[in-house]
Amino acid sequence: MLNKLFRVESFKIGEGAISGYIACFLAFLSFLGVIAFHFPQYLTTPELRASYDTDVIRQIMFIALVISGSLGLLNFVRNKNKRLGAFAWVFILATISLGAHQVEVGDFESAKYYLGLDWFILDLLGSTLIFIFIEKIIPHKKEQVIFRDEWKGDLNHFFVNHLIIGFVLLLTNQFVHKGLAWMVIEDVQLFVNAMPFALQVFAVILSADLFQYFTHRAYHEIPFFWRFHAVHHSAKKMDWLAGSRQHILELIVTRCLVLTPIFVLGFSKTVIDIYVITVGLQAVFNHANVRINFGWLQYIMVTPQFHHWHHSSDKAAIDRNYAAHFSFIDYLLGTAVKGQKEWPDEYGVVGDYMPLGMWRQQLFPFRKNGKSN
């Protein structure tokens, strides 16, 4: 069904595809939202719930239903191909039948195990509104379409990685707070918290990036670890969604290790929140299909151009540009790509041996005939 529904590869004004896809997108997210309203203790993230206003979410859902209903009806009435309009209205009616934005949420206790459905909805909505718009305004590759090859597999990665956030947070909290408590030195934490706020923000990003750098480098230079990291590098086209292609075990290990200095040094919650927002935005932005000239800043901070070279299958770019935030780390340690043209032409793993589809890619590292670096 999805293969037939989402077979449009390019958009032209007046054909109804744009309105149809927007209707389907908003209707589906509204449906997921009403499910989360009914089972918040199991489907929402405690840390995220504390950061948003439920009444605002209700208003957003109502607006989304109005827009998707109007566009879906328009698409259904005016176009010969009525799949998109019908698909949108199926989810609109399902959402309304479940109470839509008027579902009452009483007091509840957070479950020990939960799925991050609210994280998925808000992140997908925000990412598509921001990054698809940017990619269309200032694209690196103008010919690349929104629904490029393998986008559905990457959306599945995005979906699963967000849903298991509760499990990932539980594991990382166990690892960091119980396994690393012996490393905590109170005087060091007092010194860190006494630093000026701006310096603390710089320190938390730098310390996390240093741990991320060496972890990332190990993924590339140790064949066994590369089998997991190759999943991330197998994307042959770069856009905001490509960064979501990641093996679950790599996701867990990386988060545990990157959180180590943050916990040991004792940064405040406000500083950590700024780091989380920064890493989220920069991770998506640096994979995006955007062309921006950052000038001399590219030698200090990681930019899309810098990270695109990390994903290049060009021989000169293999095992280079490891940093996630500060590119000067690679320049200082001699692992930055140098002397290349402005942008790479090809992406992906050399040999293009990664299978298609999220589940096959998750199983790939355990295959006997899987290739190493």
PyMOL commands that set and color helices and strands:
alter all, ss='L'
color gray80, all
select helices_A, chain A and resi 2-5+17-38+40-43+46-49+54-78+83-97+100-102+117-137+151-163+165-179+181-183+186-194+197-221+223-233+242-244+248-265+269-287+295-299+304-310+315-317+328-333+358-366
alter helices_A, ss='H'
color red, helices_A
deselect
rebuild
show_as cartoon
